[in-house]
């Protein structure tokens, strides 16, 4: 059984809600899934998992959610060689067309620099997350199938 950690950052609760659906999809792949808010996570524990899934909304001018900023910076000191990874996040292309879901791209880049392999294109949810619940679970299943 593969061990997956899903770490999310949330301010409004949208990413936490998406995380529940992504987790359901990940579990369909006969995986053990641990879900954590990034404020309760430590970069050193990433080594304990076969795969890493991050969920992070984009704020302001394409920035990570506040709780993810220090976590992302701390990742520069670890090796994730051989780990598989995927990233999802909500955004709003109407309000932020130039930086829509840029947090997904930032975290994918960080994971890649640490040696992890992105197994599925990042899920970028535009607007209301309730409408994306099924897509999030399907995406989670796809991630699980590639681990």
Beta strands, then each sheet from edge to edge (+ up, - down):
strand 1: 2-8
strand 2: 31-37
strand 3: 51-55
strand 4: 58-59
strand 5: 63-64
strand 6: 84-91
strand 7: 117-118
strand 8: 123-126
sheet 1: 2+ 1+ 3+ 6+ 7+
sheet 2: 2+ 1+ 3+ 6+ 8+
sheet 3: 4+ 5-
end
